Amino acid sequence: LAPLSLAQLRARQRLLRSRRARAMCKAVHASEYYGKITVGTPPQEFLVVFDTGSGNLLLPSKQCKDEACTSHKRFDAAASSTSSDIAFADSPDKAVEKGGDRDVVTITFGTGEISGVFIKDHVCMGHICTHGDFVAATEESDEPFSLVPFDGIFGLSLPQMSEAPHFNVFDCMIRDKVLKSNMFAVYFGATDTEESEITFGEYKKERMAGELFWVPVSNPGYWQVEMEDIVIHNRPQAFCHGNCQVAVDTGTSLMAGPTDIVNGLIDKLAVASNCSNYNKLPNLGFIVGGHVLELTPEDYVDKSEDGCSVALMTLDIPPPKGPLFIFGDPFLRKYYTVYDRQELRVGFALAAHPSPAAGASKPQPSKL
């Protein structure tokens, strides 16, 4: 068991990210959740975003001289007695030969990109340690990376999205038998002051305000499950026609979905930009695993002095991965999620928040 507290940040910058050969956009809009890990011997500490929507650990390297790197903690391979430079992703234990070739990977992130090399070393989350490969950035564009408070990204997707098997750090923990159970769980605080937590090896019943139910992963890569339909005012909207898919993504700060469905939802919800109808807005629900996972207007509307807007963005992911919905932060603040690698399933339960306003007394997910 390794519970890690996740710091929270309210930010207004947008960060769009897409992955090479597996296009995917993300937006850092209202909040980011990040926590500490250590890498190397002796340990070097980094702040990372725990991202179930990507598959690699990505950290700035000491070799990177760009401002985006120098304004953050950088991994110094020469200072780690256990570090090994890796030549190629498909040979994750083979060190670079003297004067030999090595892969350089480039990953685009919407408004910018990084290039990096592969390194193998010890990685620790709390008191749980493993060893695996990661991408050490040698170049980073200023935007958006110089703007963010975290140093790197800790990918927690399934291994199909990793550069190679040994790049999936969670699978490395399983390989090294350092977990009580082969799962992790994510709890997002609903406010700036409320604690957030990721737990490796088990889930915590005290983080749940109701029963946990499980839904099988439908297409491994993302933690992706089937969604039967969307409901408004408890009425199914027939948006899905039996073929909606949703990825549960801790690295995305909005909800997202295909343009035609999201625009249809926005039209039906009819949120006034001046917030004049805020108190009359309906609940919005997603039918997953035969349960209606409901969000109130407080959950799905961004309300500020500038007005009101729906925390839904359009995102068209092409087949075979798409079309795909994304359950990002608004959903994850409302629902506690558990990621079971052994049984390839995702667990959902209403999250237990300390005050009724944060959602603890809201209706349980209803079963159809």
Secondary structure, DSSP 8 states (H G I E B T S, - for coil): -EEEEEEEEE--------BTTB-------SEEEEEEEEETTTTEEEEEEEETT--SEEEEBTT--SHHHHTS--B-GGG-TT-EEEEETTEEEEE--TT-----EEEE-SS-EEEEEEEEEEEEETTEEEEEEEEEEEEE-HHHHTT-S--EEEE-S-GGGSSSGGG-HHHHHHHTT--SSSEEEEE--SSTTS-EEEEES---GGGBSS--EEEE-SSSSS-EEEE-EEEETTEE---STT-EEEEE-TT-SSEEE-HHHHHHHHHHH---TT-TTGGG---EEEEETTEEEEE-HHHHEEEETTEEEESEEE----TTT-S-EEE-HHHHHHEEEEEETTTTEEEEEEB--SSGGGTTTS---EE-
